[in-house]
Amino acid sequence: MANTLRISVDTGGTFTDVIGIDGETGDVHVVKTPSDREDPSRALLTGIEKVLTQANRGFDSVEMVVHGTTTATNAVLEHEFGGIGLLVTEGFRHIIEIARQSVPDGYGNSFFWVKPPRIVPLHLVREVPERLTYDGSVHRELDEAAVLSAVRELVDAGVTRLGVCLLHSYANPMHEQRIGELLKEAFPGLFVSLSSTVLPEYREYERAMTTLLDVMVKPYCRTYLDRAHQELRARSGELPFLIMQSNGGVVSARAAGEKPVTMLLSGPAGGVLGAIESARGAGIKNIITLDVGGTSTDVALIEDLTIRLTSETVIENYPVKIPMIDIATVGTGGGSLAWVGPNGALKVGPKSAGAVPGPICYRRGGELPTVTDAAAVLGYFPASLVGGDLLLDRASAHSVFHEFGANWDLSAEEIAAGVLEVAVAGQVAGIRQVSTLKGRDPGDYTLVAFGGAGPLLATEVADFLGMTSVLVPPNPGNLSAFGLQVTDVKRDYVRTFVRQVADGVDAEVTPVWQELERQGRDELSEEGINAAGVELIRGADLRYVGEGYEVSVSIPAGVSNEDSLAAVTAEFHAEHDRIYGFSYEGKQEVEIVNLRVQAIGRLHRPELVGVPASTGPVEPAARREVYWRGVGQQDCAIYQRSELGAGSRISGPCVVEEYGATVVVPAHWAASTDSFGNLIMVRRQA
C-alpha cells in the first residue's frame, strides 16, 4: 500500500490531538487522547494508533509524522526550575539577578509587582576565570581546572542541567566550545547548553535567559522525542519525523532535541498556521487568534494573512530571544485551577490540573475546581465529550463549586460564571498585548477561536474587546494539529554585526549573509530538502543611531547582493513607521545590530476540503438548561456541528457540540456556516 497518510500530533497539557489526512482521498481523521506528562511519546503513539484504526490503515501507510507540543511552554509557565545551574564569566555572577532593572508597564502602574522566581538561584551560579573582548579577541585564557572544579560543586549540589553564558561568546565561541568538550568528557550525564550555540547575539541577560530555558527543557524534550522516534521506526521503518518550531517551520526530531528552546511555542505556532488557512478559506485577511488549551491560552495578531516574527518574546516575564511567531501566552486554559488569592479575590491559573488528575468532571481523581468544571456546572457540556470517550461527572463538579462559592456567598452557578469571567479577563489581557499595546484596535479584526476551550469562551472574549465577528474552524479542538500539516522546513541563523549603514559597508555585510546562507543550504540538505526547493530570506535587526532597541526586517529572495543592504534599510524605515508612527529617514543614521537569514525548504500542503450545502433549516438535536451570567437558567437549543451544512444559520442562545470542542452562542450572537465548514459568528445589533 502506498504511503499516503500524513499524520500530525499536537501535544497539549490535557489532550494530545491527532489528525491524519489521506493524500489520495483527502479524507480527514480526527482523534484526541489524554496527554501523558511523564512521557508524552506514549500519548503520541496512542493517538497515531487511534487514527490508523479509524482510517482502517496500518503503519505502513504513514508517509510522514509532524509533531508540535506545548510541553516546553507549560514547563516554563508552571516554573519547573529544579536542578539548573549557570556558568558565567568571572565578575558576572549576578547577571540573572540584575536582569534589566525594569518592571512591567512602568513603576507607576506596577507598585505591587513582585519579581518572578529566578530560573537559577544565586547559589547555583558559578564564575569561571576567562575574558573575551567585544570583538572576540582573548583578553584572558580559560582556566579549565577552575571550570571542572566549579561544575563539580554544582553537580554535588544537585544540578543536572547547566547553562553556559560567557561574556562576548557570540563574537568568539572558542571558550564556550572548550567548556562543552570538557563537560562532555568529565560529566557525560549532564545536560549542557552553550549560549554561543543557542543564541549567538549580544545582550548578556537575554542570551543567558534563552540558554537557561533551552537547557531547562532539553532533557525532557530530547528524551521523549528520541523515544517516540525509536518507536515509530520500530513500527514503520525510517519515515520523516518532523518537529514544529516557534518560527512556524519544522525541523527533524534530532535537530529539535539539540536546541529545544526553538520548540517553546511549537504547538501554538501550528495553531496560528491552521487559523490562517481557515481564514483564507473564509475570505478573511485580518485576524486575532484565540487558542485555548488545557493549561494556557495563546493569542496572535495576523494582518493580510502574513505571519510576523519577533525575537522579543516574553513567556511569564522570561525573555526568549529567538525568532518566533509573535504570540502572547497567558497561563489560563481549560484545566486551570480556580483558587482564592491572598487578598480574598477569585483567581484562575496559572496552575493546572493537567491530564492527570484533570478536572473534577473527568472522573480521574481531580478535586480542585477548574475552568472546564465551571463550564460543566453551567450546562455548556453534554453528558460526555470526545465522541463519548470521556463521561462527565457534573454532579461532583457542582458539589465542589457549591463549597467554593461559599467563600463569597455565591451559588455554584454564580461562582462558575465568575470563574469563566476571570479566565476570559486573562485572555483579554493577552490579546491586548498583541493589539492595543501595538496600536491595533481588536474591533477591526475577526477572532479565530480554537483549541478545546477556545470556542467555549470566544464570544465573551469578543464582547470584552468590542469585536463583532468570530470564526470557529472545523475540528477546532484539533486545529493546531492541522496547522502542522501546512508548514515548511525552516531554519533561522543570526550573527551580531554592529555597524553603521554607510558607503562601503556592503563589502563587510554581504560575506556574512552569504556565510549564513551557506549554513542554511547545508543544514536543509541534511534534512533531505532538494536544493531546488530551498528559499533563502535575508534580514537584519536595525535601529537609528542612539536608540536602545532594534527592529527586525527581512527582504524577499532574489534581491541582488548589491541591493540587499539598501533594500533592508528601506524596509526598516517603513517598519519603524508602522510600529511607532514615525521614521527618521534622511534625518538620522541607521545602525545594523544583527544580520539574519531564514532558510525555507518547501513541503507539500493538503488542500482545504469543502462541506455539502445545507438542504434546509437545521433542527436542534436536543434542548438543555444552560446558565447565562446575568440571566440565569434558560432552555436552549443544542446543535450538532456535523449537521450544519454550508449556508446553515442559527441564532443564540444555543450551544453547538462537536467531537473536540463546544461552541457557545449567547443570545446576542448569530452563526452561519461557510463552504469550507467554518462557523462564522456575528454579534447582533442591540
N, C-alpha and C positions, 0 to 999 in steps of 0.2 A: 504493500500500500504506500502511496506517495506521502511524503511528509508535508502535510498541508495545514496542520493545526498550529496556529501561533497562540501561545498562552502567555498571559501577563498576570502577575501576582503582586498585589499591594497589601503589605502587612501593616495593620494599624494596631493601636493599643488594645482594642477589644476584639475586632474581627480581622481575619485575613480574607481579602476579596480577590476572586479569580475570574478571569474572562478568557474563554477560548474562542477564536474566530477561525472558521474554516475557510481556507483560501480558495477552495473550489466552489462551494455553495454559498458562501457569505453568511452561513448560519452563525449566530452568536449564542454561546453557552455561558451562563452566569451562575456562580455559586458563592456562598460565604461559609466560612468555618471559623470557630473560635481561635484567636491567636494564642500562641504559646510563648510566654515571656521568657522562660528558661531556655528554650531552644526554638526560635522562630522557624527553623528549617522543617520541623515536624509538621507545623500547620501549613507551610508552603507545599509540601509533598501531599498532605491530605487533601488540600484544595485542588491540586492538579489531578489527583485520582478521582475526585468527585466530578470534575469537568469531563474527564475521559469517560467516566461511566455514563454521564448524561449524554455525551456525544456518541456513545457506543463505539469508542475507538480505543486503541492501545497506545502505549508509549512510543511504539514505532511510527506513529503518525505525527508526532510532535516535531515541528520544524524549528522552533525557537522558543526560549523562555526568557521573558523580560521581567525584572523584579524591581519594585520600589518599596520603600519602607519608612515608617516614622519611628523606628526603633531608636535611632541615634537622637532624634529630636526629643523623644519622650524621656530619654536618659538625662538630657540637659534640663528639661522642664521640671523633672522630679528630683534634681540635684543628687544624682548618683555619683558622688565625687570621691569615694573612698579609695585609698591606695595609690594616689597620684603624687608624683614628685616633680621637681623642676630643677634643672641646672642652668645657671646664668654666669655671665662674666663677672669676675671679682669686682665688687663695688655696686652691683645692681640687684642685690638681693630683694629689695622692696618694690620691684617693678610692678608686681600684681597689686600690692597694697596701695601704691600711689595712684595707679591707673591714670585717668585723665583729669582727676580733681574736678569732676563735673557731676551734676545731678540732673535727672530728667526734668525738662520744662523750666529749668532755671530755679534758683534758690527761692524766689518769691512764691512759686507755686508748689514747692516740694519741701515745705517746712518740716514735715514729719517723715520724709523719706529715709529709709534705712538701707544701708549698703548691702547688696546681695551677698550671700555666702561665697567665700573665696573658693575657687576650684582647687587651689593648693594652699593650705595653711602655711604660715611663715616658717614653722619648724620643719617643714618638708621641702624647703628651698635651700639649695647649696650653691656656693660660689666656687668657680674654678679659675685659677690663675691663667690668664691669656688676654690678649688685646689686639684687635684689628682696628685700623683707622677707617675713616669713611670711604676711602677709595679701595679698600680691601688689602692694603699692604699690612704686613705683620709688624706690629709695634712690640709685642711680647709673645714669645713662643708658648705653645700649650704645654702645661705641666701634666703629663699623662699619669704620673703616680698620684697626683692630687685628685685627678678625675676618678680614678679607681677607688681611692680612699673615700671620697665623698659619696659615690654611688653605693659602696659597701654599707655606709652608715644609713643611707635611705632604705636599702633593701632590708637591713636588720630592723628598721622601724616599720616595716610592713608595706613598703612601696612595691607595686607590681607593674606600674605604668609610669614612664618617665618622659617628660618633655625636655628638649634641649633648645635653648634660645640664647645664642651668644651675640654680643654687640657687633653689628655690621656684617653678620654672616651672609646676608643677601648679596653683598659685594664680593665675598670670597668665602666659599663654603668649606675650605680645607680643614679648619679646626673642628667644625661640627661633624664632618665626614669621618675624621680620625676618631672622634669620640664614638661614633656609631660602630666603627670597626672594633674598637677596644671593648665596648659593651657586648657586642655580638659574641666575642670570644670568651669574655670573663663571666657574663651573665646571660647565657643563651635563653633563659626563660623569661627575661624581662622584655616587656613591650616598650619600644622606643620610637619617638617621633622627633625628627630634626626640623627645625624651623626653615632651614635653607631648602629643604625638600617640600615641606608643606606650603610655605608662603615666602618665596624669595623677594620680599618687599621691605622697604624701610618702615619705620614706626614700630619701635620695640614692643610696646604694650600690646597692640593689636596682633602683632606677629606671635608673641608669646601666648596670648589667649587662644588664637586659632590653632596653634600647635598643641596646646593642652586639651582642647576639645577633640582634636584628632586622636591623640593617644588615649583619651578617656574612653572613646567608643571602639578603639581598634581591637582589643581582644574579643569583645562581644561580636562585632560585625565580622571580623575575619574568620572567627571560629565557626559561626553558623553559616556563613557563605561557603566556606570550604566544605562543610558537612553537606550542605544542600547540593553543591556541585558534584561531590562524590556520589551521592545517592542518585542524582539524575543520570550521571554517566553509567552507573550500575544498571539502570533500567532501560536507557535508550542510547547508550554509547555517547560518542562525542557530538554534542549539539551546542549551538551558541547559548550561553547563559549570560545575559547582559543585565547590568545594574543601572538604574536611573540615577543621575546626579542632580544636584541642586540647580545646575545651569540649564536643565531641560533636555540634556543629551544623555546617552547611555555609554557605558564602557564595559569591558569584560569584568567578571567577578574577581579575577586575580588583581586587576588594576584597582578596583574599588576597595579591596581589602588592604592594599598597600597605603591608600590615602582615604580613609573612610570619612574624613571631615567633609568631603565632597558629597556625601550622602545625607547630610543633616536635614535638607529639605527635599529628600528624594521622593517620598510619597506625595507630598503637596505639589511638587513640580509636575508629576503626572496628572494630578487633578487640574492644574491650570491648562495643560495641553488639551485634556479632554474637554474642558469648558470652552476653549477657543474653537475646537472642531464643532461642538454643538451650536455655539453662537453663529458660526459660519453657515451652518445648515439653515438656521433660522433667519439669516439675513441681518444679524445684529453685529455691529462693529465695536462698540464701546461697552465694556462690561466690568463689573466688580465680582470676583468670585467669593463664595462662602462655602468653604469645605469644612464641615463639622464632623469629626470622627469621634472615637471613644474617649480620647484623652485631651485633644487640643482642637483649636479652630485656626484655619489658615486662610488668609484673605490676600487678594492681589487685584490691582487695577490694570486693565488692559485697554489700550487705545488702538483703534484701527486693526484689531486682531493681531497685534505685534507685541511679542514678549520684550520687556525691558529688563536687562540685567543690572545688578548692583553689586558692588563689593563692600558695601557699608551696612550689611545686615546685622541686626542685633536680636539674639534669642535670649529672652529672660534677662536682659541687661548685660549679656555677654557678647562682645563683638566677634563676628566671624567674617574675616576679610578675604573671602574668596568669591569668584563670580557666581552669583545666584540669581534666579528669577526673583524679582522684587516682591517678596512675600512677607507679610507680617503674621506672626504666630502668637496666640494667646492660650493660656492654659485652661480652656473651658471646652469640654466636649460632652458627649452623651454619658460617659462614665464618671464625669467629675463629681466629687463629693460635695454635698451641701453641709455647712457647719456654722457654728456660732463664733463670730470673731471676738477678740478680747474686749471690745467695747460694746458687745451685745448685738452687733449688726449681723445680718444674714450674709454669709459668704458662700461662693461657689468656686471650687477648684483652688489651686492647680492640681492638688492630689486627686488621683483617680482610682476607682475600684478595679480598673483593668478588665482583663478577660476572666481572671480568677482572683477573688471570688465573684467579681462583677456586680451589677446592680442587684438589688433585693429581688426584683421581679423575675430575674433569670433563674432562680431556684438553684444557685450554685454556692450557697453559703454566705452571700452578701448580707450585711446587717446595717450598713450605713446608707442614708438617703443619697440618691444621685439624680442627675437631670433626667435620665431615662425613667427612673421610678416616678418622678414628678409627672412626666407625660402619661405614664400608665394610670396614675391616680386621676388625672383629668379626663380619662376616657379616650385619648387620642389613638391608642393601640387596640387591635383586636385581641382575641384570646391567645394567639401565637404569632410569632414572627418568622422570617426567612423560610417561607413555604411550609410552615407547620413544624419545622425542626426545633424551634425554641418556644416551649409553652411558658406563658407568663403567669406569675402569681400576683395579681393585682391586689388581693386582699392583704397579703403580708406588707406590700409597699404602702397601702393605705393605713395600716396599723402603725407603721413606723412614722409616717408623716403626721398622723394624729398626735403622737407623742412629741414629735419635733415641733409642730405648730404651737404646742402649749407654751413654748418659750416666749411667744408673742401673743398668746391668747387668740390664735387663729385656727380655723378648721383645717383638716387635711388638704382639702381642695384649695383653700386660700393660700396656704403656705407653699403648696406645689406650684400654683400660679406665680407666686413670688420667686421661687427658685428659678423658674424659666425666665422671668423678667430680669433677674440678676445675671443669669447666664448670657442673655441677649445683650445686656449692657456691656459686658466684657467683649463680646464680639463686635459691637458697635465701636468700641474704643479701638479695636484692631483695624477696622475699616477706615476710621478717621486718620490713622497713621499713614495709610497709603493714598488718601484722598484729600480731605480738608487741610491737613498739615502740609500738603504739597500743592495747594492752590486749586484743587479739583472739587466740584460740587457733586456729591454722590447722586443727587437727583437727576443728573444728566446721563446716568448710566443704568444699564439693566443688571440686576442682581442675579447671578447664576448660582443656584443653590444645589449642593450635592453632598456626598458623604451620608452616612447612616442617619445623621440628625440634622443635616442642613435644611432639607425641605420641611422639617418639623417646625423650625423656628424662622424660616425665611421671611414670611410676611411681617412678623413682629419686628425683625431687624429692619426691614424696608420702611415700616411705619416710623421707627425711631429716626431714620435718616432722611425722610421725605422722598424716598424712592417710590416710583409708581408702577414699575414692572419687574417681574421675577420670572426667570426661566429655570425650569426643572428638567434636566435632560432625561432621556430614557435610562433605566437602570442607574439612578443617581447614586445608590449605595456602592456601586462598583465603577464609578466614572474615573477615579484615579487609576484603576487597573486598565480601563480602556485607553486612557491618555498615554500609558506606557507603550502602546502599540502605534502611536502616531508621532514618533520621535526619530532622531538620528543619533549616530555616534558623535560625541563631541568631546574635545579636549581643549583646555584653556592653558595658556602659557603667559608668563609675565616676567618682566625684568625692570627693576628700578633703574632709571636713567635720567637723572636730573640735569636738564639743560634748558637754556632759554632758546626759544624759536628765533633764529636769526640766520642771515646768509651763511651758507657753508655747513650748517648743522646737519643737512640732509646726508652728507657723506658719513656722518657718525651714526645717524639713526637707521639708515637703510640696512647696513650689515646686521644690526641687532634684530630687526624684523625678520630678515632672511634666515638668521640662525634659529629663531623661534619657529619659523615656517618649516625648516628642515626637520626640527624635532617633531613637529606635528605630523608631517608626512611619514616619518619613520615609525612613530607610535601607532598611527592609524593602519599602516601596513602590517604591523604586528597583530592588529585586531582583525586582519583579514579583509580590509577595505581596499578595493582596487583603486589605483591612482586616479582613474578617470572619474571616480565618484567622490573625490575629495575637493572640498571648497575651503579656502583659507581667507579669513577675515582679519584684517589688521585693525588695531585700535590703540588707544592711548588714554592715559589719565593726564589731564592738563589743568592749569589754573592761571589766573592772572598773577603776575609777579606781586608778591605781598599778601596774597590770600593764603589761608591756612589749610584749606581743603580743596581737593581737585574734583573734576567732573570727568566721568568715563564716557568716551565716544568711540564709535567704530566707523569704518568706511567699507563700502562693498568691495568684493573681489573684482579684479580687472583694472583697478586704478594703477597706473604705472608707478615705478619706483620714484621717478622724478616728481610725480604729482601727489604722492601719498601724504607727505607732511603738510602740504598746502590744503589737501582735502580734509585731513583730520583736524587741522586748525579751524577751518571754516565750520566744520561740524561742531566744534567746541563753542564757538561764538553763538551759534544757533541754539545749542542745548542749554547754555548758560542763560540765555534769554528766556527759553521755555520754562526752566526751573525757577529762576529768580526774578524774572520780569525785566531784566536789563542785560546789556552786554557792553563791554568796553572796547569793541572792535575799532582799531585805529587810534585808540586813546591810551591803551596800556599794553605793555609787553606780555607775551604768553610764555609760560614755562611748562616744559614736559616734566612729568614726575615718573610715570611708568609707561613702558611700551608693552602692548599685548597682542597676542594672536589667538584666534579661536579656529581650531581645525575641525571641520564637519565632514563626516562620512555619511552619505545619503543612504537611507534604508527604505524598503518598500512599505507603504502605508495602506491599511484597509480603507475601503470607502464606506461612507455612511449609507445605510440601507433605509429606504422609506417604509412607511406603515400604510396599511389599507385605509381607504377613505371610510368615514363613518356612513352607516346606512340609515341613520335617523337619530332622533333624540335618544340620549343614553339614559338608561334607567338605573337607579341606585341598586347595588347588590344587597344592601341591608340598611338598617337605621340603628342609631345608638345614641345614648345620652352622653353628651360632651359638656365639660365645664369650660366656660369662657370667662376670663377675668373681667369684672365689672358688669357681667350679665348673669352669670350663674349657670345652672344646668339647662341644656337645651337639646331637644330631639333633633338629630342631624342625619343627613343622607350620607351613606358610606359608598364610595365608588371603587371599582377595581380598575387600576391603570390599564390592564390588558384589554379592557372593554372600550377604551377611549380611542377611536379611530381618528384619522386626520379630519379636522373640521368639527370634532365634538366640542360642545360648550356646556359648562356647568357653572353654577353660582354658589357662593358661600351663604350661610355657614355649612361646610361639609368637610369630609376627610377623604383623601384618595389613598388607597392602600396598594402596595406592590411588594415584590419579593424582598428587596433590600432597604426600603425606606417608606416613610409615611409622610404624605403631603397634607398640611393643614391649611384650609382655605377659610378665613374668617368671613363674617357677613358682608364686609365692605370690599371684598375682593371677588373677582370672577376669573374663570380659567378657560382656555381653549387649547386644542392640540393641533400642531402643525404637521406638515407632510413627512417630517422625519421623526415624529413621535415626541417632540419637545412639548412640555406643558407650559404654556405662556400664561402667567397670572398678571392681571391688571387691576390696580386699585380703582374702585368706582368713585365717582364724584359724590360728595355728601349731599 
